[in-house]
Amino acid sequence: MRTAISARRRSLAAGFALLGKALAAYPLLPMTPAVTIDPTQLRDHSQKALAGGQLTAAEALQLYRGLDQPSLGLLANDVRLRLNPADADGKVRVTYIVDRNLNPTNVCITDCGFCAFYRSPGDADAYILSREVIYQKVDDLLSKGGIQLLLQGGHHPRLKTDWYAELFTDLKQRYPQVWIHGMSPPEITHLSKLEKRPVRDILVALKAAGLDSIPGGGAEILVERVRKVIAPKKATSEEWLEVMRQWARLGGKGTATMMFGHVESDAERIEHMTRIRDLQAETGGVFTAFIPWTFQPDNTPKGKVFLVERGGAKATVAEYLRTLSMARLYLQNVPHIQSSFVTQGMKTCQVGLSMGADDFGSAMLEENVVSSAGCTHPTSIPEIERHIKDAGFVPQRRNMMYQPVETPATDRFGNAANQKKAIVSKVEA
């Protein structure tokens, strides 16, 4: 008990110190004002969440709107420490993974208004990576101590399941130690429609070829009103969920994401989380982690249009932290919550570690999607560990299943490859 209390105090002290620094760095981004709600209800809802109870959507919305951010963060931190407690020696660990975001193609026919990465068929800078280039990228990943490929791309009108299956087979033959975390649900849905084959058949073929897990990209907001505005040609909410449902029936694992801060309401954010929580319960735990991040409008086709209802402003630091904390309180059947620094910066990510998050995300040695929207926060692997330590935690490398991975001795002392600045990002791990 004393160990747990000490861990909580250290976590909170570090978190509030960092919160002050983060907010000072963004003086024009005030804390989200609280809405007046019956204090008795807020107390009861808070106690329910602390005890591990399942909040209703209405209760979550009251907490989200009614509590100030420090109070919401305190609650989320306590839940985080219950779900991912300190070691026997009182050390609280924060995990991260070293991987590479490999985009085999940037050709996409869904024309999402929030995406600055995709190109239409025939565009001068449209591409499909050759095997030789892909192999070079994997070799570089391994030389830097990486263990995973985050493999996602556009919805290409001619690349079918056989093409991806051959790619996975080639990769597994050459690099059996590399985990393939690939093919987001909308990509699987696209292949199913392109080939007029059931989703399950696509998944069976890709799994046999070497697909290890599925990233939660393309979820955006799992509410049809929102999807019809921001991505009308993309997989529907039900289609996204069905891919993960079928993948779970095959024994697979994946992650869940949420891109917020565009046209959705507070209630729709909660609705998105509800659908994730319900599927997690139905499948017995298909999701290893939940990863929220904010919409980045720069360089996107309709970025400014989507922000009109928000007065033209991107989601603030306070709004990000508020949503992160709410995710930890609401999604207690999802074991891990990831804090994002690619969209909010390192200091805000540090604060998130004391407000519900237990994972620092992915040390991507390449990232193209969010950086295409003009949002980059370059760093290095040693800097990731330093930021985790400065936040009052112990860094721990992991794999996609959140199992500990020992840091190679060459990395521990910082070889030249890892000291080099790289685009290190959270986009999806």
VOGU-3710 file (C-alpha; in Angstrom, 3 decimals, decimal comma):
1> mrtaisarrr> 0,000/0,000/0,000  2,794/2,402/0,949  4,554/1,650/-2,352  1,397/2,403/-4,328  0,840/5,696/-2,480  4,446/6,751/-3,059  4,181/5,933/-6,761  0,974/7,956/-6,998  2,523/10,959/-5,256  5,610/10,906/-7,478
11> slaagfallg> 3,476/10,581/-10,589  1,192/13,457/-9,609  4,037/15,737/-8,533  5,843/15,216/-11,830  2,638/15,596/-13,791  1,566/18,901/-12,274  5,045/20,352/-12,613  5,025/19,460/-16,300  1,469/20,718/-16,738  2,551/24,169/-15,686
21> kalaaypllp> 5,408/24,125/-18,200  3,175/22,879/-21,020  0,494/25,493/-20,440  3,105/28,217/-20,109  4,381/27,223/-23,552  0,886/27,757/-24,977  -0,348/30,986/-23,324  -3,127/31,466/-25,885  -4,656/28,051/-25,201  -6,704/28,321/-21,984
31> mtpavtidpt> -7,993/25,419/-19,940  -11,373/24,177/-21,115  -13,953/25,878/-18,856  -15,980/23,527/-16,698  -19,765/23,336/-17,057  -21,829/23,682/-13,896  -23,145/20,212/-12,998  -24,497/18,931/-9,684  -21,374/18,300/-7,532  -23,020/15,258/-5,979
41> qlrdhsqkal> -23,348/13,643/-9,400  -19,744/14,429/-10,241  -18,631/12,883/-6,949  -20,705/9,749/-7,523  -19,502/9,327/-11,096  -15,901/9,835/-9,993  -16,171/7,228/-7,243  -17,761/4,803/-9,695  -14,859/5,188/-12,136  -12,260/4,874/-9,370
51> aggqltaaea> -13,869/1,635/-8,204  -13,663/0,169/-11,702  -17,330/0,667/-12,550  -18,469/1,125/-16,134  -19,563/4,704/-16,689  -22,592/5,292/-18,863  -22,236/7,662/-21,796  -24,288/10,281/-19,925  -22,113/9,960/-16,817  -18,930/10,226/-18,869
61> lqlyrgldqp> -20,213/13,330/-20,621  -21,014/14,963/-17,276  -17,501/14,268/-16,006  -15,984/15,440/-19,281  -17,900/18,721/-19,166  -18,159/19,236/-15,435  -14,710/18,592/-13,958  -11,736/20,896/-14,306  -8,760/19,290/-16,028  -6,591/18,758/-12,913
71> slgllandvr> -9,453/16,864/-11,225  -10,134/14,812/-14,342  -6,429/14,080/-14,638  -6,197/13,005/-10,985  -9,003/10,506/-11,471  -7,473/9,156/-14,678  -4,061/8,837/-13,050  -5,506/6,763/-10,210  -7,243/4,455/-12,698  -4,021/4,185/-14,722
81> lrlnpadadg> -2,058/3,151/-11,628  -4,689/0,554/-10,742  -4,659/-0,963/-14,236  -0,879/-0,626/-14,713  0,556/-0,475/-11,191  4,061/0,202/-9,970  6,632/-2,577/-9,736  7,362/-4,203/-6,405  10,137/-1,652/-5,917  7,732/1,252/-6,458
91> kvrvtyivdr> 8,856/2,129/-9,981  6,141/3,108/-12,439  6,989/2,132/-15,994  6,059/3,917/-19,209  6,412/1,898/-22,378  7,364/2,727/-25,962  8,120/0,742/-29,112  10,744/1,194/-31,822  9,275/0,684/-35,281  9,064/2,113/-38,756
101> nlnptnvcit> 6,019/3,414/-40,576  6,241/1,901/-44,035  3,731/3,169/-46,613  3,908/0,833/-49,649  1,852/3,279/-51,697  0,408/6,769/-51,350  -2,211/6,207/-54,043  -5,705/6,374/-52,592  -9,200/6,742/-54,029  -11,086/7,656/-50,849
111> dcgfcafyrs> -10,228/11,382/-51,114  -10,509/12,042/-47,361  -10,690/15,786/-46,762  -8,448/15,577/-43,679  -5,535/13,767/-45,395  -2,527/15,570/-46,852  -0,631/12,370/-47,617  -2,629/10,653/-50,346  -2,263/11,090/-54,096  -4,736/10,219/-56,827
121> pgdadayils> -3,885/7,616/-59,479  -1,772/9,248/-62,160  -0,431/12,097/-60,006  3,202/12,933/-60,693  4,277/12,099/-57,147  2,144/8,969/-56,740  4,218/5,879/-55,954  4,358/2,162/-55,233  7,522/1,181/-53,409  9,722/-1,456/-55,026
131> reviyqkvdd> 10,811/-4,497/-53,047  14,383/-3,205/-53,061  13,357/0,069/-51,418  11,225/-1,780/-48,863  14,105/-4,097/-48,008  16,417/-1,110/-47,538  13,931/0,435/-45,128  13,661/-2,781/-43,104  17,443/-3,151/-43,005  17,644/0,390/-41,645
141> llskggiqll> 14,976/-0,416/-39,046  16,909/-3,426/-37,782  20,189/-1,506/-37,687  18,554/0,934/-35,258  17,167/-1,715/-32,938  13,630/-1,654/-34,333  11,363/-4,673/-34,113  8,148/-3,750/-35,911  6,841/-2,500/-39,239  3,735/-0,335/-39,124
151> lqgghhprlk> 2,645/-1,055/-42,666  -0,204/1,083/-44,007  -0,900/2,779/-47,301  -3,584/4,226/-49,508  -6,599/2,491/-51,018  -4,970/1,649/-54,322  -7,452/0,691/-57,072  -5,223/-2,079/-58,512  -3,251/-3,561/-55,610  -5,135/-6,585/-54,342
161> tdwyaelftd> -4,774/-9,100/-51,522  -2,316/-11,266/-53,473  0,073/-8,315/-53,808  0,104/-7,682/-50,056  0,260/-11,388/-49,232  3,336/-11,772/-51,440  4,909/-8,747/-49,747  4,274/-10,160/-46,264  5,604/-13,569/-47,294  8,768/-11,988/-48,691
171> lkqrypqvwi> 9,286/-9,930/-45,546  8,792/-12,896/-43,229  11,217/-15,023/-45,221  13,917/-12,351/-45,148  13,157/-10,893/-41,699  11,351/-13,494/-39,562  12,060/-11,460/-36,422  10,095/-8,400/-37,626  6,504/-8,015/-36,439  4,116/-6,837/-39,180
181> hgmsppeith> 1,527/-4,483/-37,708  -0,336/-3,641/-40,856  -3,426/-3,056/-42,971  -5,881/-0,824/-41,116  -9,583/-1,828/-41,169  -10,492/0,547/-44,046  -7,733/-1,016/-46,166  -9,152/-4,481/-45,479  -12,653/-3,255/-46,311  -11,326/-1,731/-49,534
191> lsklekrpvr> -9,776/-5,063/-50,588  -13,008/-6,878/-49,744  -15,044/-4,576/-51,981  -12,429/-4,465/-54,740  -12,314/-8,252/-54,971  -15,915/-8,954/-53,918  -14,656/-11,309/-51,212  -15,702/-11,546/-47,557  -13,592/-9,632/-45,059  -12,827/-12,873/-43,251
201> dilvalkaag> -11,312/-14,414/-46,397  -9,038/-11,387/-46,840  -7,907/-11,614/-43,235  -7,278/-15,362/-43,412  -5,064/-14,893/-46,479  -3,080/-12,012/-44,962  -2,646/-13,785/-41,636  -1,319/-16,882/-43,388  1,137/-14,675/-45,276  2,548/-13,130/-42,105
211> ldsipgggae> 0,278/-10,326/-40,867  0,755/-10,263/-37,075  -1,626/-7,542/-35,898  -3,871/-4,779/-37,230  -3,423/-1,074/-36,419  -6,496/0,952/-35,542  -5,995/3,606/-38,203  -8,934/4,924/-40,158  -11,309/4,937/-37,203  -11,340/8,748/-37,051
221> ilvervrkvi> -14,716/9,103/-35,265  -16,949/6,014/-35,383  -20,137/8,013/-35,885  -21,772/8,073/-39,296  -22,774/11,735/-39,167  -19,113/12,636/-38,788  -17,786/10,137/-41,323  -20,153/11,397/-44,002  -18,594/14,835/-43,596  -14,881/14,036/-43,315
231> apkkatseew> -14,532/10,720/-45,206  -17,688/9,774/-47,125  -15,886/7,218/-49,341  -14,113/5,455/-46,511  -15,214/2,388/-44,552  -18,270/3,008/-42,389  -18,230/2,688/-38,620  -19,788/-0,765/-38,836  -17,309/-1,880/-41,483  -14,357/-0,719/-39,348
241> levmrqwarl> -15,706/-2,588/-36,338  -16,495/-5,706/-38,381  -12,887/-6,027/-39,547  -11,709/-5,982/-35,940  -14,471/-8,400/-34,955  -13,463/-10,896/-37,623  -9,791/-10,450/-36,797  -10,521/-11,250/-33,149  -12,319/-14,442/-34,205  -9,106/-15,471/-35,932
251> ggkgtatmmf> -7,211/-14,934/-32,681  -5,732/-11,607/-33,708  -4,996/-8,429/-31,763  -4,920/-4,794/-32,766  -5,220/-1,230/-31,533  -7,965/1,395/-31,558  -7,552/5,067/-32,426  -9,545/8,285/-32,426  -8,794/11,411/-34,447  -10,713/14,279/-32,900
261> ghvesdaeri> -10,943/18,047/-33,023  -12,716/18,573/-36,349  -16,505/18,367/-36,807  -17,452/16,000/-33,974  -19,167/16,964/-30,717  -18,186/15,995/-27,177  -21,018/13,470/-27,157  -19,768/11,934/-30,404  -16,312/11,448/-28,898  -17,959/9,498/-26,098
271> ehmtrirdlq> -20,030/7,551/-28,640  -16,822/6,595/-30,444  -15,321/5,326/-27,186  -18,522/3,441/-26,414  -18,254/1,480/-29,651  -14,627/0,638/-28,901  -15,508/-0,452/-25,371  -18,440/-2,563/-26,533  -16,378/-4,407/-29,149  -13,590/-4,937/-26,624
281> aetggvftaf> -16,092/-6,619/-24,312  -17,654/-8,648/-27,127  -14,322/-9,999/-28,387  -12,731/-10,584/-25,005  -10,005/-8,034/-25,639  -9,042/-7,523/-29,298  -7,542/-4,084/-28,517  -4,229/-3,771/-26,695  -4,353/0,025/-26,562  -6,387/3,145/-27,326
291> ipwtfqpdnt> -4,622/6,000/-29,115  -6,303/9,411/-29,375  -4,773/12,267/-31,329  -5,882/15,617/-32,678  -6,766/16,601/-36,227  -3,997/18,524/-37,980  -5,598/20,798/-40,599  -2,503/22,276/-42,268  -2,005/21,246/-45,904  -5,203/19,169/-45,903
301> pkgkvflver> -7,844/19,702/-48,631  -10,618/20,750/-46,246  -8,786/21,444/-43,015  -10,044/24,988/-42,548  -13,554/24,029/-43,643  -13,762/21,361/-40,947  -12,686/23,871/-38,302  -15,346/26,463/-39,108  -17,671/25,136/-36,397  -14,792/25,385/-33,903
311> ggakatvaey> -14,121/29,016/-34,743  -11,167/28,055/-36,924  -9,019/26,769/-34,055  -7,257/23,439/-33,690  -7,872/21,387/-30,566  -5,972/22,913/-27,646  -3,520/21,279/-25,279  -6,166/21,361/-22,554  -8,727/19,762/-24,853  -6,299/17,017/-25,784
321> lrtlsmarly> -5,480/16,233/-22,154  -9,157/16,306/-21,238  -9,968/13,742/-23,915  -6,978/11,588/-22,986  -8,056/11,489/-19,337  -11,637/10,716/-20,277  -10,464/7,798/-22,405  -8,691/6,242/-19,402  -11,792/6,611/-17,211  -14,219/5,306/-19,812
331> lqnvphiqss> -12,217/2,529/-21,475  -11,206/0,530/-18,438  -11,406/-2,733/-20,376  -8,681/-1,488/-22,752  -5,385/-2,063/-20,892  -3,256/0,770/-22,275  -3,700/4,427/-23,259  -1,100/6,111/-25,425  -0,031/9,738/-25,144  0,768/11,498/-28,420
341> fvtqgmktcq> 3,690/13,825/-28,948  3,610/14,053/-32,737  0,523/16,265/-32,639  0,946/17,950/-29,246  4,677/17,989/-28,584  6,908/16,329/-26,017  5,923/18,428/-22,999  2,215/17,805/-23,436  2,919/14,119/-23,968  4,807/14,091/-20,666
351> vglsmgaddf> 1,839/15,657/-18,898  -0,405/12,990/-20,372  1,634/10,350/-18,552  0,293/11,700/-15,271  -3,244/12,141/-16,557  -4,141/8,640/-17,660  -1,602/7,473/-20,240  0,948/4,722/-19,597  2,533/4,508/-23,066  4,684/7,051/-24,923
361> gsamleenvv> 3,900/5,600/-28,318  6,040/4,650/-31,218  9,576/5,709/-31,993  8,905/5,714/-35,711  12,022/5,887/-37,790  9,846/7,160/-40,621  6,485/8,934/-40,595  4,729/10,417/-43,607  1,040/10,931/-42,897  0,879/13,469/-40,068
371> ssagcthpts> 4,086/15,158/-41,213  2,394/15,736/-44,586  -0,068/17,932/-42,707  2,813/20,066/-41,457  3,040/18,581/-37,959  6,412/17,150/-36,977  8,246/16,852/-33,674  11,650/15,339/-34,491  13,463/13,570/-31,691  15,632/10,512/-31,046
381> ipeierhikd> 15,229/7,310/-29,076  17,503/8,488/-26,232  15,394/11,648/-26,018  12,229/9,568/-25,656  13,749/7,802/-22,665  14,960/11,084/-21,207  11,497/12,635/-21,445  9,939/9,611/-19,763  12,484/9,813/-16,936  12,003/13,577/-16,577
391> agfvpqrrnm> 8,278/12,925/-16,164  9,049/10,707/-13,168  8,771/7,282/-14,783  10,976/4,388/-15,849  11,168/3,849/-19,642  10,501/0,339/-20,905  10,717/-0,830/-24,494  7,885/-3,122/-25,543  6,415/-5,040/-28,447  2,897/-4,691/-29,879
401> myqpvetpat> 1,547/-7,086/-27,238  2,985/-4,816/-24,529  5,526/-7,391/-23,464  8,891/-5,975/-22,276  11,724/-5,902/-24,803  15,291/-5,566/-23,607  17,129/-2,504/-24,885  20,126/-3,590/-27,022  23,462/-2,676/-25,482  24,379/-0,595/-28,531
411> drfgnaanqk> 21,227/1,467/-28,058  21,717/1,777/-24,327  24,958/3,635/-24,935  23,552/5,540/-27,902  25,079/4,466/-31,176  25,387/6,939/-34,005  22,265/5,707/-35,778  20,080/6,314/-32,756  21,609/9,637/-31,833  20,625/10,939/-35,244
421> kaivskvea> 17,485/13,067/-35,308  14,579/11,148/-36,760  10,899/11,811/-37,175  9,665/9,943/-34,149  5,955/9,805/-33,901  2,933/8,255/-32,338  0,703/8,196/-35,332  -0,303/4,563/-34,785  1,483/1,855/-32,927
//
